[in-house]
Amino acid sequence: MKFTILGSTGFIGSSITNYLKSQAIECDTLDLRTDKINEKSLGHVLYAIGVGDFIKRPFDAVTAHVCELQKILTKCKFDSFLYFSATRMYYKSNTTKETDPIITNPLDTNDLYAISKVMGESLCMSINNKNIRSIRLSNVSGDNFNSSFFLPSIIRDAVTKNKISIHTTLNSKKDYIHINDVLKIIPEISLRGKYRIYNVASGMNTKNSEIIDKLKELINFQLEISPNSKEYFFPNISIDRIIDEFGFKPTPILDTLEDMVSSFKNYFSH
């Protein structure tokens, strides 16, 4: 059994690479920019290529989420293929089951990320192959020390500056899932998933205020809230499918903060 990781330099891609190797599973990491891959049998492909900063890099995001994907699907040999999508596409929806319609608006530039991920998923689903699947990942957190995403960035600022500045309200909330839970479920879905699309999330939203209060128990810092803070409410992500099929039991993100703070302190002390 062999896995091939595409996008292995990113946080999620590198984490899954290290995890598989720690389990003594054969794991190749390929760079689409330099490696010739259409002549190889890739085994079980994990497509973790992505661009988070889609506002500044819209063309790069579409290239990563759609164009490079199309090349792999049409030119390469593989046993299974798992496309890493995102629960962000549910932002404008009231329901979040994998079978529910996705609402996007091309006139809203903030929807470009979701639209590109929907297009990537649609390409995967257009191929009549039950071993081509997609996972919609929630906000994956962990020891992502240099990330600009909300949770790792405020932990980093608390540790390095003793000050946190936020630009969303304390009532804003969304779903967070720890990387360790993601690493355990990915191989299961890749090798044995009965369905073609899975939400991978904690299934519960956590407020900014809850995160801040927990961090205050762990580290001293000043909190600054922007006067123009916006309020964001994401719908609760349905994880019934992975619970029913795999017995998935995600760890509440608040229970992981102590270890994350410790890791950030250790990383930035060197």
Rosetta blueprint (number, residue, H / E / L):
1 M L
2 K E
3 F E
4 T E
5 I E
6 L E
7 G L
8 S L
9 T L
10 G L
11 F H
12 I H
13 G H
14 S H
15 S H
16 I H
17 T H
18 N H
19 Y H
20 L H
21 K H
22 S H
23 Q L
24 A L
25 I L
26 E E
27 C E
28 D E
29 T E
30 L E
31 D L
32 L L
33 R L
34 T L
35 D L
36 K L
37 I L
38 N L
39 E L
40 K L
41 S E
42 L L
43 G L
44 H E
45 V E
46 L E
47 Y E
48 A L
49 I L
50 G L
51 V L
52 G L
53 D L
54 F L
55 I L
56 K L
57 R L
58 P H
59 F H
60 D H
61 A H
62 V H
63 T H
64 A H
65 H H
66 V H
67 C H
68 E H
69 L H
70 Q H
71 K H
72 I H
73 L H
74 T H
75 K H
76 C L
77 K E
78 F L
79 D L
80 S E
81 F E
82 L E
83 Y E
84 F E
85 S E
86 A E
87 T H
88 R H
89 M H
90 Y H
91 Y L
92 K L
93 S L
94 N L
95 T L
96 T L
97 K L
98 E L
99 T L
100 D L
101 P L
102 I L
103 I L
104 T L
105 N L
106 P L
107 L L
108 D L
109 T H
110 N H
111 D H
112 L H
113 Y H
114 A H
115 I H
116 S H
117 K H
118 V H
119 M H
120 G H
121 E H
122 S H
123 L H
124 C H
125 M H
126 S L
127 I L
128 N L
129 N L
130 K L
131 N L
132 I E
133 R E
134 S E
135 I E
136 R E
137 L E
138 S L
139 N E
140 V E
141 S E
142 G L
143 D L
144 N L
145 F L
146 N L
147 S L
148 S L
149 F L
150 F H
151 L H
152 P H
153 S H
154 I H
155 I H
156 R H
157 D H
158 A H
159 V H
160 T H
161 K H
162 N L
163 K E
164 I E
165 S E
166 I E
167 H E
168 T E
169 T L
170 L L
171 N L
172 S L
173 K E
174 K E
175 D E
176 Y E
177 I E
178 H E
179 I H
180 N H
181 D H
182 V H
183 L H
184 K H
185 I H
186 I H
187 P H
188 E H
189 I H
190 S H
191 L H
192 R H
193 G L
194 K L
195 Y L
196 R L
197 I E
198 Y E
199 N E
200 V E
201 A L
202 S L
203 G L
204 M L
205 N E
206 T E
207 K E
208 N H
209 S H
210 E H
211 I H
212 I H
213 D H
214 K H
215 L H
216 K H
217 E H
218 L H
219 I L
220 N L
221 F L
222 Q E
223 L E
224 E E
225 I E
226 S E
227 P E
228 N E
229 S E
230 K E
231 E L
232 Y L
233 F E
234 F L
235 P L
236 N L
237 I L
238 S L
239 I L
240 D H
241 R H
242 I H
243 I H
244 D H
245 E H
246 F H
247 G L
248 F L
249 K L
250 P L
251 T L
252 P L
253 I H
254 L H
255 D H
256 T H
257 L H
258 E H
259 D H
260 M H
261 V H
262 S H
263 S H
264 F H
265 K H
266 N H
267 Y H
268 F H
269 S L
270 H L
